[in-house]
Amino acid sequence: MEVKKRRKYDQQFKEEAARLVIEQHQSCRAVEKALGLPNGLVKDWVRAYKKDPGAAFPGNGRRRMRQDEIDNLKSENDLLRKERDILKKALAIFSTDPLRYMAI
C-alpha cells in the first residue's frame, strides 16, 4: 500500500491562488485543476484570506497571538486545577483526625 506524503504549500503560493479566485473571478475548482491541487483546498485558502489577508497563512512556527494567549491560559488553568486538587486532598486528610497531625 502506497503512503502519500503530505504536500506543503508556502504562504505566497496560497495567497496567489486565493487572489486568482478573488481578483480574477476564477472558480476555485478551475484554480485547483490548473495548479494540481486537491478538491476544496483553494476554497479554504480563499476563506482564510478574506477573513484576514495580512495573517491568513502564518506557516510553521509562526502562530497567531490569539492562539498563543489561548494556549497560555489553558496551561495556567491546568496548573490551577492541579493545585486545587492537591488542596482538596490535603483538606480531606487533615479533616479526618485533626489531633493526629498536631505536635503535642
Secondary structure, 3 states (H helix, E strand, C coil): CCCCCCCCCCHHHHHHHHHHHHCCCCCHHHHHHHHCCCCCHHHHHHHHHHHCHHHCCCCCCCCCHHHHHHHHHHHHHHHHHHHHHHHHHHHHHHHHCHHHHCCC
